[in-house]
């Protein structure tokens, strides 16, 4: 078995040379499903598996707090179709979501790339879609300083498409904060923008 440079805590300064336990887990998994981890084609698979898990879980969104001065507080800002992948915490299978984030700035605008960074930050972990939208909404509210945030996610879950019923379907979940939770007209404006 190869020795892998392993960052155990997501901190490059804490890296040490060690045998990555995920490599051995992947080898064991291959054996358990009737494969030979020593055959051509699978020799490097355990190490690739370990690298992917470490890369996915240790995702670094970069800077989240870039703010610009707003030109008004009556605007509705909508960023739609942010594509993210996450992992179902019940089956360890992927799900993908198209995320839409809307907010009403109160004096400062959040930099455009920050919406995708926030969505990816919370998607890169074991997750459920309902919690994902709630965490994104809370983070956008915190970063932007506005209570008025809406997050809508439509996702396909491979734990349903590939196992169990084996039927592809879209799941939609929402998180409404501030006026989005109480103002039906504001939500209607959002839905009209999304249909346009």
C-alpha positions in Angstrom: 0.0 0.0 0.0 1.3 3.5 -0.9 2.1 6.2 1.6 0.0 9.3 1.0 0.7 12.9 2.1 -2.3 13.4 4.4 -3.8 16.6 5.8 -5.9 15.3 8.7 -7.6 18.6 9.6 -7.8 20.6 6.4 -4.8 22.6 7.6 -1.8 22.4 5.2 0.6 23.3 8.0 -0.7 20.2 9.9 0.1 17.9 7.0 2.2 14.8 7.8 3.2 11.7 5.9 0.9 8.9 6.9 -1.0 6.0 5.5 -4.4 7.5 4.8 -7.1 5.3 6.4 -9.5 6.2 3.6 -7.2 4.3 1.2 -7.5 1.1 3.3 -11.3 1.6 3.6 -11.5 1.9 -0.2 -9.5 -1.3 -0.7 -11.7 -3.1 1.8 -14.8 -1.8 0.0 -13.5 -3.1 -3.3 -12.9 -6.5 -1.7 -16.4 -6.6 -0.1 -18.1 -6.0 -3.4 -16.1 -8.8 -5.0 -13.4 -6.8 -6.8 -9.7 -7.3 -6.7 -8.0 -4.0 -5.7 -4.7 -5.3 -7.1 -6.1 -5.7 -10.7 -5.2 -3.3 -13.5 -7.7 -0.5 -13.5 -8.2 -0.6 -9.7 -4.6 -0.2 -8.5 -4.8 3.6 -8.0 -8.6 3.7 -7.2 -8.3 3.6 -3.4 -5.9 6.6 -3.4 -8.1 8.5 -5.9 -11.1 7.7 -3.6 -9.3 9.0 -0.6 -8.1 12.2 -2.4 -11.7 12.9 -3.6 -13.2 12.6 -0.2 -10.5 14.8 1.4 -10.9 17.4 -1.4 -14.7 17.4 -1.2 -15.0 17.6 2.6 -12.1 20.1 3.0 -13.6 22.6 0.5 -12.4 26.1 1.0 -14.9 28.7 -0.3 -12.3 31.6 -0.1 -13.4 35.1 0.9 -17.1 35.4 1.7 -17.4 39.0 3.0 -17.0 41.3 0.0 -19.6 44.0 0.3 -20.4 47.0 -1.9 -22.5 50.1 -1.3 -26.1 49.7 -2.3 -27.9 52.3 -4.3 -31.3 51.6 -2.6 -33.1 49.4 -0.2 -36.2 48.6 -2.2 -34.2 46.4 -4.7 -34.8 42.6 -5.0 -31.5 40.9 -5.9 -31.8 37.3 -7.2 -29.0 35.0 -8.1 -30.3 31.8 -9.7 -29.2 28.4 -11.0 -26.1 28.0 -8.8 -25.2 24.3 -9.4 -23.9 22.5 -6.4 -23.2 18.8 -5.5 -23.6 17.4 -2.0 -23.7 14.1 -0.3 -26.8 12.6 1.3 -26.0 11.9 4.9 -28.3 8.9 5.0 -26.8 6.9 2.1 -23.5 8.7 1.3 -24.7 9.1 -2.3 -24.5 12.4 -4.2 -27.3 14.8 -4.9 -27.2 17.9 -7.1 -29.1 21.1 -6.6 -29.9 24.2 -8.5 -29.9 26.9 -5.9 -31.6 30.3 -6.1 -30.8 33.0 -3.6 -32.8 36.2 -3.2 -32.3 39.1 -0.8 -33.2 42.7 -0.2 -30.1 44.7 0.5 -30.3 47.1 3.5 -27.3 49.3 2.6 -24.6 47.0 1.3 -24.6 44.6 -1.6 -22.9 41.2 -1.3 -20.4 40.5 -4.0 -21.9 38.3 -6.8 -19.4 35.3 -6.5 -20.1 35.1 -2.7 -23.5 33.6 -3.3 -22.0 30.6 -5.1 -19.2 30.4 -2.5 -21.7 30.2 0.3 -23.8 27.6 -1.5 -20.7 25.4 -2.1 -19.5 25.9 1.4 -22.6 24.3 2.9 -23.0 21.7 0.1 -19.5 20.2 0.6 -20.4 18.0 3.6 -22.8 15.3 4.5 -26.1 17.0 4.2 -29.8 17.0 3.7 -31.4 19.4 1.2 -33.7 21.0 3.8 -30.8 21.9 6.1 -28.7 23.1 3.1 -31.2 25.8 2.2 -31.6 26.9 5.8 -27.8 27.2 6.3 -27.4 29.1 3.1 -30.2 31.5 4.0 -28.7 32.2 7.5 -25.2 32.8 6.1 -26.4 35.2 3.4 -28.4 37.1 6.0 -25.4 37.3 8.3 -23.0 38.4 5.6 -25.3 40.9 4.0 -26.8 42.3 7.2 -30.4 41.9 5.9 -33.0 39.7 7.5 -34.8 39.4 4.1 -33.4 36.3 2.4 -35.0 33.5 0.4 -33.3 30.3 -0.8 -34.9 27.8 -3.1 -33.2 24.6 -4.1 -34.3 22.0 -6.7 -32.4 18.7 -6.4 -32.1 15.2 -7.8 -31.0 12.7 -5.2 -29.1 9.6 -6.4 -30.2 7.8 -3.2 -33.7 7.8 -4.9 -32.7 7.6 -8.5 -30.1 4.7 -8.2 -31.5 2.7 -5.2 -34.8 1.9 -3.6 -37.6 3.1 -6.0 -35.0 3.9 -8.7 -37.0 6.8 -10.0 -35.6 10.2 -10.9 -37.5 13.1 -9.4 -36.9 16.7 -8.4 -37.2 17.7 -4.8 -37.8 21.4 -4.0 -37.0 22.9 -0.6 -37.2 26.6 0.5 -36.0 28.8 3.3 -37.7 32.2 3.8 -36.4 34.7 6.3 -37.5 38.1 7.2 -40.1 39.7 4.9 -39.9 36.7 2.6 -41.6 34.6 5.3 -44.5 37.1 5.8 -45.0 39.1 2.6 -46.8 37.1 0.0 -46.4 39.9 -2.6 -42.6 39.8 -2.2 -42.6 36.0 -2.7 -44.8 36.5 -5.8 -42.4 39.1 -7.2 -39.6 36.5 -6.7 -41.6 33.7 -8.4 -42.5 36.1 -11.3 -38.8 36.9 -11.8 -37.9 33.2 -11.8 -40.6 32.4 -14.4 -39.6 35.2 -16.7 
